[in-house]
Amino acid sequence: MHSSLNTKSRTAVLPETRRLLERCMQEVDAVAEARRVALAPSVVADTMAFLDSLAENATTSLQRDIIDGKPSELEAWNGAVVRLA
């Protein structure tokens, strides 16, 4: 596994990456609210807390798929929010 691509250290070590992630989640939350999709008021804080609880060498299935050269669902995830915005 590529330790340089782990999820937690990238967001915990680089404050600008952490802020970007949090802003992206806030944007998703705003799109959900505009579309009347009920998310918990604490969804962003809860997700950030979950991220903080991960092991230092944790990776996502999306990262592992990209590393392994497999198709990823990145466009589907991001594209859905853009299409709904």
N, CA, C and O atoms as CSV, one atom per row, in Angstrom:
chain,resi,resn,atom,element,x,y,z
A,1,MET,N,N,0.845,-1.173,0.000
A,1,MET,CA,C,0.000,0.000,0.000
A,1,MET,C,C,0.893,1.239,0.000
A,1,MET,O,O,1.964,1.233,0.607
A,2,HIS,N,N,0.467,2.273,-0.660
A,2,HIS,CA,C,1.255,3.493,-0.773
A,2,HIS,C,C,0.971,4.408,0.410
A,2,HIS,O,O,-0.075,5.055,0.457
A,3,SER,N,N,1.887,4.465,1.357
A,3,SER,CA,C,1.649,5.273,2.551
A,3,SER,C,C,1.537,6.754,2.226
A,3,SER,O,O,0.894,7.497,2.967
A,4,SER,N,N,2.148,7.194,1.138
A,4,SER,CA,C,2.061,8.613,0.789
A,4,SER,C,C,0.660,8.991,0.325
A,4,SER,O,O,0.349,10.176,0.198
A,5,LEU,N,N,-0.182,8.001,0.073
A,5,LEU,CA,C,-1.530,8.279,-0.392
A,5,LEU,C,C,-2.581,8.004,0.670
A,5,LEU,O,O,-3.768,7.918,0.352
A,6,ASN,N,N,-2.173,7.863,1.918
A,6,ASN,CA,C,-3.173,7.544,2.930
A,6,ASN,C,C,-4.063,8.740,3.225
A,6,ASN,O,O,-3.659,9.894,3.082
A,7,THR,N,N,-5.267,8.439,3.635
A,7,THR,CA,C,-6.295,9.454,3.836
A,7,THR,C,C,-5.999,10.362,5.009
A,7,THR,O,O,-6.027,11.586,4.873
A,8,LYS,N,N,-5.719,9.782,6.146
A,8,LYS,CA,C,-5.622,10.584,7.361
A,8,LYS,C,C,-4.430,11.533,7.338
A,8,LYS,O,O,-4.591,12.711,7.659
A,9,SER,N,N,-3.261,11.071,6.978
A,9,SER,CA,C,-2.110,11.968,7.070
A,9,SER,C,C,-2.233,13.133,6.104
A,9,SER,O,O,-1.772,14.234,6.406
A,10,ARG,N,N,-2.837,12.916,4.962
A,10,ARG,CA,C,-3.007,14.006,3.999
A,10,ARG,C,C,-3.899,15.100,4.560
A,10,ARG,O,O,-3.619,16.282,4.358
A,11,THR,N,N,-4.947,14.740,5.248
A,11,THR,CA,C,-5.858,15.752,5.766
A,11,THR,C,C,-5.415,16.294,7.107
A,11,THR,O,O,-5.676,17.456,7.419
A,12,ALA,N,N,-4.755,15.481,7.903
A,12,ALA,CA,C,-4.339,15.930,9.232
A,12,ALA,C,C,-3.080,16.782,9.164
A,12,ALA,O,O,-2.928,17.723,9.943
A,13,VAL,N,N,-2.178,16.466,8.244
A,13,VAL,CA,C,-0.898,17.158,8.177
A,13,VAL,C,C,-1.003,18.457,7.386
A,13,VAL,O,O,-0.309,19.424,7.700
A,14,LEU,N,N,-1.832,18.494,6.398
A,14,LEU,CA,C,-1.947,19.670,5.545
A,14,LEU,C,C,-3.228,20.434,5.901
A,14,LEU,O,O,-4.319,20.044,5.484
A,15,PRO,N,N,-3.098,21.513,6.666
A,15,PRO,CA,C,-4.292,22.260,7.082
A,15,PRO,C,C,-5.126,22.742,5.901
A,15,PRO,O,O,-6.354,22.769,5.983
A,16,GLU,N,N,-4.475,23.123,4.802
A,16,GLU,CA,C,-5.235,23.615,3.654
A,16,GLU,C,C,-6.063,22.492,3.026
A,16,GLU,O,O,-7.150,22.745,2.508
A,17,THR,N,N,-5.564,21.263,3.068
A,17,THR,CA,C,-6.326,20.123,2.550
A,17,THR,C,C,-7.511,19.836,3.454
A,17,THR,O,O,-8.605,19.539,2.975
A,18,ARG,N,N,-7.301,19.923,4.741
A,18,ARG,CA,C,-8.392,19.705,5.696
A,18,ARG,C,C,-9.490,20.761,5.502
A,18,ARG,O,O,-10.675,20.429,5.498
A,19,ARG,N,N,-9.100,22.020,5.345
A,19,ARG,CA,C,-10.081,23.084,5.127
A,19,ARG,C,C,-10.846,22.863,3.815
A,19,ARG,O,O,-12.056,23.078,3.750
A,20,LEU,N,N,-10.130,22.433,2.782
A,20,LEU,CA,C,-10.768,22.172,1.498
A,20,LEU,C,C,-11.787,21.040,1.632
A,20,LEU,O,O,-12.898,21.144,1.113
A,21,LEU,N,N,-11.420,19.976,2.314
A,21,LEU,CA,C,-12.333,18.860,2.519
A,21,LEU,C,C,-13.574,19.304,3.280
A,21,LEU,O,O,-14.696,18.950,2.919
A,22,GLU,N,N,-13.363,20.076,4.330
A,22,GLU,CA,C,-14.494,20.550,5.128
A,22,GLU,C,C,-15.406,21.460,4.301
A,22,GLU,O,O,-16.629,21.365,4.402
A,23,ARG,N,N,-14.822,22.336,3.488
A,23,ARG,CA,C,-15.635,23.217,2.631
A,23,ARG,C,C,-16.412,22.404,1.594
A,23,ARG,O,O,-17.563,22.717,1.289
A,24,CYS,N,N,-15.783,21.367,1.060
A,24,CYS,CA,C,-16.488,20.506,0.095
A,24,CYS,C,C,-17.673,19.819,0.751
A,24,CYS,O,O,-18.752,19.731,0.167
A,25,MET,N,N,-17.467,19.336,1.960
A,25,MET,CA,C,-18.568,18.693,2.680
A,25,MET,C,C,-19.675,19.698,2.986
A,25,MET,O,O,-20.855,19.355,2.917
A,26,GLN,N,N,-19.313,20.924,3.320
A,26,GLN,CA,C,-20.320,21.959,3.578
A,26,GLN,C,C,-21.120,22.256,2.305
A,26,GLN,O,O,-22.324,22.507,2.362
A,27,GLU,N,N,-20.439,22.224,1.165
A,27,GLU,CA,C,-21.137,22.454,-0.097
A,27,GLU,C,C,-22.105,21.311,-0.394
A,27,GLU,O,O,-23.227,21.552,-0.841
A,28,VAL,N,N,-21.688,20.084,-0.154
A,28,VAL,CA,C,-22.579,18.939,-0.339
A,28,VAL,C,C,-23.789,19.076,0.589
A,28,VAL,O,O,-24.922,18.817,0.184
A,29,ASP,N,N,-23.544,19.478,1.810
A,29,ASP,CA,C,-24.631,19.679,2.774
A,29,ASP,C,C,-25.594,20.756,2.276
A,29,ASP,O,O,-26.809,20.601,2.393
A,30,ALA,N,N,-25.067,21.833,1.727
A,30,ALA,CA,C,-25.916,22.911,1.213
A,30,ALA,C,C,-26.752,22.440,0.025
A,30,ALA,O,O,-27.926,22.792,-0.087
A,31,VAL,N,N,-26.153,21.647,-0.861
A,31,VAL,CA,C,-26.897,21.104,-2.002
A,31,VAL,C,C,-27.998,20.173,-1.491
A,31,VAL,O,O,-29.126,20.212,-1.984
A,32,ALA,N,N,-27.670,19.345,-0.513
A,32,ALA,CA,C,-28.678,18.446,0.065
A,32,ALA,C,C,-29.835,19.242,0.653
A,32,ALA,O,O,-31.000,18.911,0.434
A,33,GLU,N,N,-29.512,20.279,1.392
A,33,GLU,CA,C,-30.567,21.105,1.995
A,33,GLU,C,C,-31.437,21.755,0.918
A,33,GLU,O,O,-32.662,21.786,1.037
A,34,ALA,N,N,-30.802,22.269,-0.124
A,34,ALA,CA,C,-31.548,22.904,-1.215
A,34,ALA,C,C,-32.459,21.904,-1.924
A,34,ALA,O,O,-33.522,22.266,-2.427
A,35,ARG,N,N,-32.036,20.657,-1.958
A,35,ARG,CA,C,-32.816,19.593,-2.597
A,35,ARG,C,C,-33.750,18.890,-1.615
A,35,ARG,O,O,-34.382,17.887,-1.946
A,36,ARG,N,N,-33.824,19.433,-0.413
A,36,ARG,CA,C,-34.675,18.881,0.641
A,36,ARG,C,C,-34.305,17.447,1.016
A,36,ARG,O,O,-35.168,16.613,1.288
A,37,VAL,N,N,-33.005,17.189,1.022
A,37,VAL,CA,C,-32.483,15.906,1.495
A,37,VAL,C,C,-32.054,16.127,2.935
A,37,VAL,O,O,-31.183,16.951,3.216
A,38,ALA,N,N,-32.661,15.397,3.826
A,38,ALA,CA,C,-32.408,15.603,5.254
A,38,ALA,C,C,-31.102,14.936,5.676
A,38,ALA,O,O,-30.975,13.712,5.638
A,39,LEU,N,N,-30.158,15.741,6.069
A,39,LEU,CA,C,-28.920,15.262,6.666
A,39,LEU,C,C,-28.865,15.795,8.098
A,39,LEU,O,O,-29.457,16.829,8.409
A,40,ALA,N,N,-28.168,15.098,8.937
A,40,ALA,CA,C,-28.028,15.558,10.321
A,40,ALA,C,C,-27.355,16.921,10.341
A,40,ALA,O,O,-26.445,17.162,9.548
A,41,PRO,N,N,-27.771,17.806,11.212
A,41,PRO,CA,C,-27.128,19.120,11.312
A,41,PRO,C,C,-25.621,19.016,11.581
A,41,PRO,O,O,-24.859,19.920,11.238
A,42,SER,N,N,-25.209,17.928,12.186
A,42,SER,CA,C,-23.798,17.742,12.539
A,42,SER,C,C,-23.044,16.874,11.530
A,42,SER,O,O,-21.962,16.371,11.835
A,43,VAL,N,N,-23.606,16.695,10.331
A,43,VAL,CA,C,-23.005,15.761,9.374
A,43,VAL,C,C,-21.548,16.100,9.054
A,43,VAL,O,O,-20.713,15.199,8.979
A,44,VAL,N,N,-21.233,17.363,8.868
A,44,VAL,CA,C,-19.851,17.735,8.537
A,44,VAL,C,C,-18.931,17.475,9.735
A,44,VAL,O,O,-17.873,16.864,9.585
A,45,ALA,N,N,-19.328,17.929,10.895
A,45,ALA,CA,C,-18.508,17.712,12.095
A,45,ALA,C,C,-18.359,16.229,12.394
A,45,ALA,O,O,-17.278,15.774,12.768
A,46,ASP,N,N,-19.444,15.470,12.232
A,46,ASP,CA,C,-19.376,14.026,12.483
A,46,ASP,C,C,-18.436,13.334,11.506
A,46,ASP,O,O,-17.684,12.438,11.887
A,47,THR,N,N,-18.482,13.753,10.247
A,47,THR,CA,C,-17.621,13.146,9.238
A,47,THR,C,C,-16.159,13.500,9.493
A,47,THR,O,O,-15.281,12.652,9.339
A,48,MET,N,N,-15.896,14.734,9.878
A,48,MET,CA,C,-14.524,15.121,10.209
A,48,MET,C,C,-14.026,14.343,11.428
A,48,MET,O,O,-12.866,13.931,11.469
A,49,ALA,N,N,-14.889,14.141,12.410
A,49,ALA,CA,C,-14.508,13.358,13.594
A,49,ALA,C,C,-14.210,11.914,13.200
A,49,ALA,O,O,-13.269,11.309,13.714
A,50,PHE,N,N,-15.009,11.361,12.288
A,50,PHE,CA,C,-14.744,10.001,11.804
A,50,PHE,C,C,-13.380,9.952,11.128
A,50,PHE,O,O,-12.592,9.040,11.379
A,51,LEU,N,N,-13.104,10.919,10.282
A,51,LEU,CA,C,-11.812,10.975,9.599
A,51,LEU,C,C,-10.675,11.025,10.614
A,51,LEU,O,O,-9.658,10.349,10.456
A,52,ASP,N,N,-10.857,11.825,11.647
A,52,ASP,CA,C,-9.825,11.937,12.687
A,52,ASP,C,C,-9.631,10.628,13.443
A,52,ASP,O,O,-8.569,10.406,14.025
A,53,SER,N,N,-10.629,9.766,13.446
A,53,SER,CA,C,-10.526,8.500,14.177
A,53,SER,C,C,-9.815,7.407,13.383
A,53,SER,O,O,-9.491,6.357,13.939
A,54,LEU,N,N,-9.572,7.634,12.108
A,54,LEU,CA,C,-8.949,6.610,11.268
A,54,LEU,C,C,-7.481,6.410,11.626
A,54,LEU,O,O,-6.814,7.310,12.135
A,55,ALA,N,N,-7.010,5.223,11.350
A,55,ALA,CA,C,-5.592,4.919,11.543
A,55,ALA,C,C,-4.764,5.778,10.593
A,55,ALA,O,O,-5.234,6.176,9.527
A,56,GLU,N,N,-3.538,6.054,10.990
A,56,GLU,CA,C,-2.653,6.905,10.175
A,56,GLU,C,C,-2.464,6.372,8.758
A,56,GLU,O,O,-2.290,7.155,7.824
A,57,ASN,N,N,-2.494,5.057,8.585
A,57,ASN,CA,C,-2.239,4.479,7.265
A,57,ASN,C,C,-3.516,4.097,6.536
A,57,ASN,O,O,-3.473,3.330,5.573
A,58,ALA,N,N,-4.650,4.620,6.980
A,58,ALA,CA,C,-5.931,4.285,6.362
A,58,ALA,C,C,-6.023,4.826,4.947
A,58,ALA,O,O,-5.530,5.914,4.647
A,59,THR,N,N,-6.657,4.058,4.090
A,59,THR,CA,C,-6.958,4.501,2.728
A,59,THR,C,C,-8.414,4.169,2.442
A,59,THR,O,O,-9.019,3.338,3.119
A,60,THR,N,N,-8.960,4.818,1.444
A,60,THR,CA,C,-10.329,4.527,1.043
A,60,THR,C,C,-10.326,3.509,-0.089
A,60,THR,O,O,-9.308,3.300,-0.749
A,61,SER,N,N,-11.466,2.885,-0.304
A,61,SER,CA,C,-11.568,1.942,-1.427
A,61,SER,C,C,-11.345,2.681,-2.743
A,61,SER,O,O,-10.787,2.118,-3.684
A,62,LEU,N,N,-11.776,3.930,-2.810
A,62,LEU,CA,C,-11.550,4.738,-4.011
A,62,LEU,C,C,-10.058,4.888,-4.285
A,62,LEU,O,O,-9.613,4.715,-5.420
A,63,GLN,N,N,-9.285,5.208,-3.253
A,63,GLN,CA,C,-7.837,5.335,-3.420
A,63,GLN,C,C,-7.218,4.011,-3.861
A,63,GLN,O,O,-6.377,3.980,-4.759
A,64,ARG,N,N,-7.636,2.929,-3.229
A,64,ARG,CA,C,-7.068,1.624,-3.572
A,64,ARG,C,C,-7.405,1.239,-5.010
A,64,ARG,O,O,-6.567,0.671,-5.710
A,65,ASP,N,N,-8.624,1.544,-5.455
A,65,ASP,CA,C,-8.994,1.252,-6.838
A,65,ASP,C,C,-8.116,2.028,-7.814
A,65,ASP,O,O,-7.630,1.468,-8.797
A,66,ILE,N,N,-7.913,3.321,-7.543
A,66,ILE,CA,C,-7.079,4.141,-8.429
A,66,ILE,C,C,-5.645,3.619,-8.442
A,66,ILE,O,O,-5.039,3.507,-9.508
A,67,ILE,N,N,-5.098,3.298,-7.274
A,67,ILE,CA,C,-3.740,2.762,-7.181
A,67,ILE,C,C,-3.620,1.469,-7.976
A,67,ILE,O,O,-2.609,1.228,-8.635
A,68,ASP,N,N,-4.664,0.635,-7.909
A,68,ASP,CA,C,-4.651,-0.657,-8.601
A,68,ASP,C,C,-5.034,-0.549,-10.069
A,68,ASP,O,O,-5.106,-1.564,-10.763
A,69,GLY,N,N,-5.282,0.662,-10.552
A,69,GLY,CA,C,-5.639,0.863,-11.952
A,69,GLY,C,C,-7.055,0.428,-12.286
A,69,GLY,O,O,-7.373,0.218,-13.457
A,70,LYS,N,N,-7.901,0.290,-11.296
A,70,LYS,CA,C,-9.294,-0.105,-11.512
A,70,LYS,C,C,-10.141,1.140,-11.753
A,70,LYS,O,O,-9.751,2.244,-11.372
A,71,PRO,N,N,-11.295,0.962,-12.382
A,71,PRO,CA,C,-12.202,2.109,-12.550
A,71,PRO,C,C,-12.625,2.636,-11.181
A,71,PRO,O,O,-12.787,1.871,-10.230
A,72,SER,N,N,-12.799,3.934,-11.097
A,72,SER,CA,C,-13.217,4.521,-9.821
A,72,SER,C,C,-14.583,5.173,-9.985
A,72,SER,O,O,-15.035,5.453,-11.096
A,73,GLU,N,N,-15.219,5.405,-8.853
A,73,GLU,CA,C,-16.513,6.064,-8.855
A,73,GLU,C,C,-16.381,7.554,-8.541
A,73,GLU,O,O,-17.360,8.194,-8.157
A,74,LEU,N,N,-15.183,8.108,-8.699
A,74,LEU,CA,C,-14.936,9.509,-8.367
A,74,LEU,C,C,-15.867,10.455,-9.119
A,74,LEU,O,O,-16.456,11.355,-8.519
A,75,GLU,N,N,-16.001,10.255,-10.421
A,75,GLU,CA,C,-16.865,11.154,-11.203
A,75,GLU,C,C,-18.308,11.019,-10.763
A,75,GLU,O,O,-19.033,12.013,-10.714
A,76,ALA,N,N,-18.734,9.826,-10.447
A,76,ALA,CA,C,-20.119,9.633,-10.012
A,76,ALA,C,C,-20.373,10.378,-8.709
A,76,ALA,O,O,-21.420,11.006,-8.548
A,77,TRP,N,N,-19.435,10.316,-7.788
A,77,TRP,CA,C,-19.596,11.011,-6.506
A,77,TRP,C,C,-19.626,12.511,-6.698
A,77,TRP,O,O,-20.574,13.182,-6.290
A,78,ASN,N,N,-18.584,13.036,-7.322
A,78,ASN,CA,C,-18.480,14.491,-7.506
A,78,ASN,C,C,-19.489,14.989,-8.535
A,78,ASN,O,O,-20.090,16.048,-8.358
A,79,GLY,N,N,-19.671,14.232,-9.603
A,79,GLY,CA,C,-20.584,14.632,-10.657
A,79,GLY,C,C,-22.010,14.746,-10.170
A,79,GLY,O,O,-22.746,15.633,-10.602
A,80,ALA,N,N,-22.407,13.864,-9.281
A,80,ALA,CA,C,-23.775,13.905,-8.751
A,80,ALA,C,C,-24.030,15.220,-8.034
A,80,ALA,O,O,-25.088,15.826,-8.206
A,81,VAL,N,N,-23.088,15.659,-7.244
A,81,VAL,CA,C,-23.262,16.922,-6.507
A,81,VAL,C,C,-23.306,18.084,-7.495
A,81,VAL,O,O,-24.133,18.984,-7.351
A,82,VAL,N,N,-22.437,18.077,-8.483
A,82,VAL,CA,C,-22.417,19.163,-9.472
A,82,VAL,C,C,-23.724,19.189,-10.244
A,82,VAL,O,O,-24.290,20.260,-10.466
A,83,ARG,N,N,-24.212,18.022,-10.659
A,83,ARG,CA,C,-25.464,17.985,-11.417
A,83,ARG,C,C,-26.660,18.448,-10.595
A,83,ARG,O,O,-27.601,19.028,-11.136
A,84,LEU,N,N,-26.627,18.195,-9.290
A,84,LEU,CA,C,-27.746,18.578,-8.424
A,84,LEU,C,C,-27.663,20.022,-7.930
A,84,LEU,O,O,-28.653,20.572,-7.447
A,85,ALA,N,N,-26.490,20.633,-8.050
A,85,ALA,CA,C,-26.297,22.001,-7.524
A,85,ALA,C,C,-27.109,23.014,-8.303
A,85,ALA,O,O,-27.066,24.206,-7.998
